[in-house]
Each structure stands twice: as structure tokens, then as C-alpha cells.
């Protein structure tokens, strides 16, 4: 759990370690608020910047992109006020990670359909 209000606005991020190896940690992250760059800032504040995030402290320039992916998104429809849930198929999620962290043998097989 990370709490931040440096800008005067509350930002709350919950995270759980799924798996780690000597170089990376795979996290499940949920946010209560939706501040711009909230996850990126909070991970930097914990001295664990997101892989590929050169703006917020990741030092290895070998990654061509930010390795931050949403597996689900919940929003309220502004017209009918109903909750809408969008889920990313786990195989697509793994494909997005496939050429970076997921290719390391210690991370294979950690994401399953719910």
C-alpha cells in the first residue's frame, strides 16, 4: 500500500508481489484513485521503478518501451452510470510481456485465467 499526497491530491496504490527473481519483480497493482502517472510515481518512490520507465528512474536503456500493462479496467459509463468491466485475455497479456521480462524462465507460468 502506497499513499501519496505531495500535490495535495490523494493517491492510493495497492500492490502484491506475484513473483520475483534476481532482477525483476512481477506485481499485481490496484489503484483506488486515478492520478496521472500514479503507478509510475509510487513505484519510483519505493525505489522499484517500472522496467523501461526512463522518466521515473529505470536505469537500463535496453527496453524499448514501458513494461506496464493493464489486465483489467473498471469504469462507470458516464451516460447510464453502469459499471463496465474490460478484461484482457491472459494469453494476450502474456504476449505483451513476451519479449521482455516474461521470457525469463523464472517468470513463465505465473499468470493464469481467473
N, C-alpha and C positions, 0 to 999 in steps of 0.2 A: 504494500500500500504506500503510495507516494502522495503527499499533499503539498500543493504549491499555491501561493497567492502573491508572488512577487509583483505582479502587475496590478494587484488589487482585485483580481477576479479569481474565484475559487477554481481549482483544477484538481480532480481526484483521479488517480490511476491505480488499478489493482493489477497485480501480476503474480503468476505462479510459474515456477520453474518446471518445465516438462522434462528436459534432458540437457546434459552438458558434456562437453569433452574438454580437452586442454586448451582449446582456442575459442570455442563458441558456447553460448547458452541459448537454448530454444525456450521461449517464453510464451505463455498464454496471457494476453493482456486484455483487460476490460476497462473502459473509461466510464465514469459517472457523468463527466462533463464533456464538452467537445471543443476545447480550446485549440486554436491554430498551433500546430506542431507539438501538441501536448505530450504525446508518447515520446517523441524525439527529445524534447527538453527534459522530461523526467528520467529517461534512461541515461542521458548525459549527466544529470545531477547525481545519479547513482554510480557514476564512473563506469558505466556499461553502455557506451553508445551503440546504436544500431549499425550492423555491418553495412558498409557502403555510404554511411552518413558523414561525409566530409565536413559539412556545415556545422554539425553538432559533435565533433570530436573523434570520429573514427579515423585512425591514422593510416591504415593500409589502403593505398590507392589502387589496388589490383581489381577491385569490384567496380563494374561499370554502372551500377545502379544501387539505389537504396533497397535493402532487403527487408522490407516491411510490407506484409500482406494481410489483408482482412480476410477472415474465413466466414464472417457473418456481419450483417449490418441490420440494425433495427431502427426504423424511423416511423414517425407519425405522419400520416398523409395529411397535408395542410387543408385539403378540401373536405374530406369526410371524417377526419380525426381518428381514423382507424390505424392500428399498428400494422406496419408492413415489415416482414422479415425476409431478408435475402440471404441465402446460404450458398457458399462456394463448395462445389463438389470437391471432396478430399483429393481426388486424383488431379484435378486442375490445380489445387493448392500446392500439391507436391511438385507438379510440373513447373510452377512459378519459381519454386525453390531449387529445382533440379540441377541447375548448372552452377550453383554456389554451395551453400552450406550442406544441403541435403545429400550431395554426392559423397560426403564423408561417411564412411562405413558406420561410424558410431551413431549417426543420426537416422539411418534407414529404419523404416518400420515403426516410427513413433507416432504417426498420425493415423487415426482410424475413424471410420464413419461413426457418427453418434446415433 
